[in-house]
Amino acid sequence: MNLSKQFVNVKRLNYYLFTASQQKIIGNWLGANLQQNCAYSSKMSKFIEVPVQAEKLLKLIRSTVVPKVNVSDGKGNRRHKGQAGRIGVIGGSLEYTGAPYFSAISAMRVGADLAHVFCQRDAAVVIKSYSPELIVHPLLDADDAVEQILPWLERLHVLIIGPGLGRDPKIQKTAVCLIELCKQLNKPLVIDADGLFILNGNIDLLNGLSNVILTPNVIEFQRLFSTDVEVIKERMAQLGDGVIVLEKGAQDKIFIPSTSEIYTLPSGGSGRRCGGQGDLLCGSIATFFHWALETNQANAAFIATFAASYLVKQCNAAGFQKWGRSMVASDMLNEIHSVFRNIYEEP
């Protein structure tokens, strides 16, 4: 649906998020009273804002998306290493080594089996020293970086582009080439941080891509799409049907450009906004993204983004309860296990 239309077809919202079988689980929660529940923003008057019913979505994710551990397929075959997720991170420079680490390790803490970091040579030893679990490739600043990364790219389920990438023109050119390769390979993408910087003034790079999630904070959102509603509409229209946008904030919002919808996610977390939280989020999204695609969810990008946003905000709240203003991203990382278990594994 073209973004120039003022309203979306409300009836189709019943079916946008869920397939028919999934609706049996959650019920018709976007029913006839949807219009009464929608709040229209004065700044975004051409979009329809939809409050998300978190508990019903969580039930869906818990029952159909999150893979069970040590469960056979009925023939005695258990899952093997790599099936729960092989995640790649494009980023890591001399100045920024923490961002790719947090993205990759959070993907694994959520439940991915393997995480690869493709970084500049000067960052590789530092990132390796953070964790032996990560597979680190010092290839990003090589003259033939794209050729060396390509064989690995084909094995990955989801690729994250941006954490710690930096703004060196050579590195950004490599990132652009990798985005083009992902288009050819139909590789799911999560684009964050300096990956979003590449898209400033170059948003049409995403044309033809499917299964792409952009994760800007408020400032990055304004740089990418403007603050003017007409410009936002125009730029989002260039994204195509396969891209969604998560605007991070006190209350995260998911923009669906193809249907003019904004889904307002539950608030949570704390007032403590330490560095690295966005990296934890995009790593978490990547793992949920693979799971949602693997289970053939009709709206995998939306489901993954909601699941990760909810998880990370709860990790923020749990970490803040223990550490208060001293909390850092590593404290949130350590909360993933218990918070994930409480949300997605216990009834």
N, C-alpha and C positions, 0 to 999 in steps of 0.2 A: 504494500500500500504506500502511495506517495506521501511524503511528509508534508506536502502542501495542504493536504486535507486537514480540516480543523478537528474532526472527530473520527475515531476509529469505529468500526462495526462492533458494538458492544457484545453482540451475541457470540462472535467468534472468540471472545476472551474465555468462554467456557472450555474451549478446546485448545487454546494456544499453549498452555503450560503442560498439558497432560494428554496422553493417549487415552483411548476408551477404557482399556484395562486398568490404567492408573487411576482413572476417575472412580472406579469401584472402591479404591482405597480411601480416597480423600473426599469423595462426594462432590456434589455440584456446588462448590464453595464460591464460585463466581457466577451466581445465579441472577435472578430477575432483579434483585435489589442492588446490583452493582453500582448503578448510577448514583444511588443515594449514598454510597460509601466512598465515592471518588471525590477527592479534594483537588480543585483546580488552582494551580499556582498562578499568581498574577504575572510572574516573570515568564512562565512557560505556558501561556494560555492556549497554545496550539498543540499541546500534548495532553494526554490523559494520564493522571497519576493514579496508580492502583496500589493500595496498601496490601502487603503480602501477609497471608495468614500462616505464620511461622510454624505452628504446631503441626498443621496438616502437611506442609512441605517436609518438615523433619521426619514425619512418619513415612512419607514416600521414600525419602533418601535412605532412611534406616532399613526399610524393608526390601528395597529393590536396587539400590545403587551401591552401597558399601559392600564389598566382597567379604564373604565369611572366611575366617582363617582356618586352615587345616580341614576343609570340607572337600570331599571327593566329588567327582562328577557322576556318581552312581555306578561307575565301572571300576572303582577302586583307584582311579587316577587323581592324584592331587595336583594342585597348581604348582608350576615350576618357577624358578627364579626369573623375574622379568615380567611375568604376566600381570602382576599387580601394578605395574607402571615402570616405564623407562623414560625418565624426564631429562631434558637437556636445558642448560642455561647458557645463553650467549651473553657474556659480560665478564668484567674483571680486568682492572687496570692497576697500574702502580699505586694510584691514589685510592682506589675503591676496590678493596678485597672482601669487605664484610658483606656487601649486598649480594653478590653471587653465592657466597657461602650460605647466607640465611635462606635464600630462595631454594637452593638445592637441598639443604638439610631439612628444611620444613616439608618439602615434598616427600622426603623419606620418612620423617616422623609421622606424617599423616598416614603413610602406608605404601608409598611407592617402593619398589624393590631396588632400583638403581637410579643414580643421579649423576649426570655428566656435566662438567663445567668446562666451557670453551673460552679461554681467557688469553690475555696477552702474556708473553713469556715472563715479564717481570713480576706478574701477580701469581704465577703458578705455584711456586714453592710456599709462598705465604698461605694460599688457600689450602694446599695439601696439608700444611701444618695444623690447620684448624680441625681437620677431621680425616681419619683414614677411610671413612665410609665413602667419600666422594671420589669419583674418577675425574681427574683434572687433565685437560689437554691444553698445553701452551701453544696454541695454533693461531690465535685470533689476529696477531700482527704479522704473521708470515705472508710472504709475497703470494703464495698459492694457498691461502687460508681456505677459500671456498672449496677447492679441489680436495684438500685434506679433511675438511669437515663433512663433506658430502657422504662418504660411506657410513659415517656414524649417524648422520641425520636420518638416513633411511631406516635405521633400527629403532629410532625413538618414537614414543607414542605422542608426546606433546613437547613443544619447544617454547621456552621463555626467552624473550629478547629484551634486553635493556638493563638489568640490574648491574651497576658498576661498569657499564659499557664505556662511558666517557664520550667526549665529543670530538675526538681526533678524526679528521675527515677521512683518512684511510680506513679506520676501523668502522666508521659509519657507512662507508661505501660497501665494505664487506657485509655489514648487517643488511643493507638494502639487497644485495645479491642473494643472501640467505632467505630473505622474505620472498623474493621471486622464485627461488627454488621450492620453498614451502608451497607456493601456489601450484607449481607443477606436480608436487608430490601429494597435494591435498593434506598437508600436515597441519594439525591443530596448533594454534599459536596463542600465547599470552604475551602481550606487549606492555611494558612498564617503563617508567623512568626515562633514561636516555633513548630507549627505543621509541618512546612517544615523541621525543624531540625530533627524531628523524621525520616524523609524519607532519610536523609543522610546515604548512605550505606544500606538502607532498602527500595529502590525504588520499589521492587517487592511486597511490601505491597499493592500497588494499582492494582495489577493484578486482573482482573475480575470485577473491579469497572466500572460503567458507570456514566456519568453526574458528573464529577469531574473537578474543576477548581483550579489550583495552582497559587499563586500570589506572586512569589519571586521578591525582588528588585535585583539590579545588583549583589550585593555580594552574596545574597542567591542563585541566579541563578548559579553563579560560583561554590559555594559549592555543589550544588545539581547535576549539570550537567558538571562541569569543564569549562575550556576555550578552550579546544582542540576540534575541530569540530568532529573528529572521536569518541571521548569519548562522546560528547553530543549526537551524533547519536545513539550510542550504548545504552546509558542510557534512552534516550527518547523512543527507541524501546521497552523498558520494560514497558512503561506506558500503552500500549494497546490503543484500539480505543476510549475508553470512557473518555479520559483525555485530557484537553488542558492546556496550560501554558501561563500565562500573565507575561511577564517580564516588570516590572515597571521601568520607567525612564523618561527623558525629552520627549521622544517619546515612548509610550508604544508599545510593540509588543506581538502579540498573536501567539504562536506556536501551530500548529496542527500536532502532532507527526505522526498520521496515514496517512497523505498525504504529508509530507515534506514541508508544507507551513508555511510562516511567514507573518502575516498581520500587516503592519506598520500602527499604528493608528495616528490620527491627533495630532500634538503638541499643547501645550497650557499651561495654568497655569502661573506660575511665577517662579522666581529664589528662592523664599522662600520655603524651605523644612523643615517645623516644624514637630515635632513628632505627630503621630496620623493620618496622612493623609492616610497611608496604611490601617488603621483600618476603616476609613470612606469608603474607596474604597471597602473592602471586605464585609462590611455591605450592601453597595449599590448593589454590585453584587448579593448578596443573594436574595434581593427582586426582582430585574429584572430577576434573574434565575427562581424563582417561576412563575413569570408572563409569561415568555417565554415558560416554560414547560406547564403551564396551557392552553396557546393558541396553543399548539401543533406545535410550531416552529420546523422545521426540524433540526435546529442547535442552540438550545436554549443556550448552554454554550457560544458560540461565540457571539450571539446577546446580552446576558446579560453582558458579559465582555466589549464589545464595549460600550454599553449604559452607564454603570457605569463609565468607564474610561473617557468618554467624559463629563459626568456630573461633576465628581469630579475635573477635570482640570478646568472646567468653574467656579466651586465654589472657587477654589484656586485663579483664576484670579480676581473674584469679591471681595473676601476677601482682596486680596493684594491691590486692588485699594483703599480700604477704610483704611487699617491699615498698609500697607507697611511692613517694616521689623518687626513690632510688631505683625503681624498676627500670631494667633495660631489656632489649629485645631477646637476649639470651634467657632471661627469666621467663618470658612468654613462651619461648621454645620449649622450655622444660615443663610447661603446663599442658602441652599438646596431648600427651598420653592420657592423663586423667580426664581432661575436658572432653576429648574425643570419645572416650569410653562412656562418659556420662550422657553425652548427647546422642551418639550414633550406635552404641552397642548395648546399652541397658534399656529395657522397656520403660 
